[in-house]
């Protein structure tokens, strides 16, 4: 018996597109006023915004889709996911005064990463590290997954 797999077509989204969509989303959540995009060659986190009313920050590492010329799209996505996690973890502050104030972290990916990202990153890790996963669709819409949403998905 041969099982036919449904092929899902995604528009390839650039890292800059993902950054802009997440910045717009965070601005609606009252994070950040002066929102400028970092260039791809710059060092540091892709997005760093401060809440307008309090001292909360969001630091987000973004990745775009691999080029259409890549031999293995799945392998490239997995590698990009691991890279984003490593980059954001290396930027985490160790001298936080409280678990409930200060810095929040995130990784942002195009919709094509959704399945791998939501299954590979455990909800309890997101809870402890204050990490959110942002998934950006082709229209620039953003879905935020925190540890609570991930727990329901990963049951």
C-alpha positions as CSV (number, residue, x, y, z in Angstrom):
1,X,0.0,0.0,0.0
2,X,1.4,3.4,-1.0
3,X,0.6,6.3,1.1
4,X,0.2,9.6,-0.8
5,X,1.7,12.6,1.1
6,X,0.0,15.9,0.7
7,X,2.6,18.4,-0.5
8,X,2.3,21.8,1.1
9,X,3.5,24.8,-0.8
10,X,5.0,27.7,1.1
11,X,6.2,30.9,-0.2
12,X,9.9,31.3,0.7
13,X,10.1,34.1,3.3
14,X,13.3,36.0,3.9
15,X,14.8,36.7,7.3
16,X,14.1,40.4,6.8
17,X,10.4,39.7,6.1
18,X,10.3,37.6,9.3
19,X,12.0,40.3,11.3
20,X,9.6,43.0,10.1
21,X,6.5,40.9,10.8
22,X,7.6,40.1,14.4
23,X,8.5,43.7,15.1
24,X,5.1,44.8,13.9
25,X,3.5,42.1,16.2
26,X,5.6,43.1,19.2
27,X,4.7,46.8,18.6
28,X,1.0,45.9,18.9
29,X,1.9,44.2,22.2
30,X,3.4,47.5,23.4
31,X,7.0,46.6,22.9
32,X,9.3,49.1,21.3
33,X,9.0,52.5,19.8
34,X,12.0,53.0,17.6
35,X,11.9,49.8,15.5
36,X,14.7,49.5,13.0
37,X,15.8,46.3,11.4
38,X,19.3,44.9,11.7
39,X,21.2,44.0,8.6
40,X,21.9,40.4,8.0
41,X,25.7,40.9,8.5
42,X,25.4,42.8,11.8
43,X,26.3,41.1,15.1
44,X,23.9,40.8,18.0
45,X,20.3,39.8,18.4
46,X,18.0,40.5,15.4
47,X,15.3,42.2,17.5
48,X,15.6,43.9,20.9
49,X,12.6,45.9,22.0
50,X,11.5,47.4,25.3
51,X,8.0,47.5,26.7
52,X,6.6,51.0,26.6
53,X,5.3,50.9,30.2
54,X,7.8,48.9,32.2
55,X,11.3,47.4,32.1
56,X,10.5,44.3,30.1
57,X,12.6,43.5,27.0
58,X,12.1,41.0,24.2
59,X,15.2,39.7,22.4
60,X,14.3,37.7,19.3
61,X,16.5,35.7,16.9
62,X,15.0,35.4,13.4
63,X,15.6,33.0,10.6
64,X,14.3,32.9,7.0
65,X,13.6,30.1,4.6
66,X,16.6,28.4,2.9
67,X,17.3,29.3,-0.7
68,X,15.3,27.3,-3.3
69,X,18.7,25.9,-4.5
70,X,19.3,24.0,-1.3
71,X,19.5,20.2,-1.7
72,X,17.6,19.3,1.5
73,X,15.1,21.9,2.6
74,X,14.3,19.9,5.7
75,X,17.9,19.5,6.7
76,X,18.5,23.2,6.2
77,X,15.5,24.2,8.3
78,X,16.6,21.9,11.1
79,X,20.1,23.4,11.0
80,X,18.7,27.0,11.0
81,X,16.5,26.1,14.0
82,X,19.4,24.8,15.9
83,X,21.4,27.9,15.0
84,X,18.7,30.2,16.1
85,X,18.4,28.4,19.5
86,X,22.1,28.5,20.0
87,X,22.3,32.2,19.2
88,X,19.5,33.2,21.5
89,X,20.7,31.0,24.4
90,X,24.2,32.6,24.1
91,X,22.6,36.0,24.5
92,X,20.6,35.1,27.7
93,X,21.4,37.2,30.7
94,X,22.6,35.2,33.8
95,X,22.2,38.0,36.3
96,X,18.5,38.4,36.3
97,X,17.0,39.7,39.6
98,X,13.7,37.9,39.0
99,X,12.3,35.2,36.9
100,X,9.2,37.4,36.3
101,X,10.8,40.6,35.1
102,X,13.4,41.8,32.7
103,X,14.1,39.8,29.6
104,X,11.9,37.6,27.5
105,X,13.4,35.7,24.6
106,X,12.1,34.4,21.3
107,X,13.0,32.7,18.1
108,X,11.1,33.5,14.9
109,X,10.6,31.4,11.8
110,X,8.6,31.2,8.6
111,X,5.4,29.0,8.5
112,X,7.4,26.3,6.8
113,X,9.3,25.7,10.0
114,X,6.1,25.3,12.1
115,X,6.0,21.6,12.4
116,X,9.7,21.1,13.2
117,X,9.9,24.1,15.6
118,X,6.8,23.2,17.6
119,X,7.7,19.6,18.0
120,X,11.5,20.0,18.6
121,X,11.5,22.6,21.3
122,X,10.0,21.2,24.6
123,X,7.4,23.3,26.4
124,X,9.2,23.0,29.7
125,X,12.4,24.5,28.2
126,X,10.4,27.4,26.9
127,X,8.9,27.9,30.4
128,X,12.2,27.9,32.2
129,X,14.0,30.0,29.7
130,X,11.1,32.5,29.1
131,X,11.3,31.6,25.4
132,X,8.6,32.1,22.9
133,X,8.4,30.8,19.3
134,X,7.0,33.1,16.7
135,X,5.7,31.6,13.4
136,X,5.2,34.1,10.5
137,X,2.8,33.3,7.6
138,X,3.0,34.4,4.0
139,X,0.9,37.5,4.7
140,X,3.1,38.7,7.6
141,X,0.7,37.4,10.3
142,X,2.4,36.2,13.4
143,X,1.4,33.4,15.8
144,X,3.2,33.4,19.2
145,X,3.7,30.1,21.0
146,X,4.6,30.3,24.7
147,X,5.0,27.3,27.0
148,X,1.3,27.1,27.7
149,X,0.4,26.8,24.0
150,X,3.2,24.3,23.4
151,X,2.2,22.1,26.3
152,X,-1.3,21.6,24.7
153,X,0.3,20.8,21.3
154,X,3.0,18.5,22.7
155,X,0.6,16.3,24.8
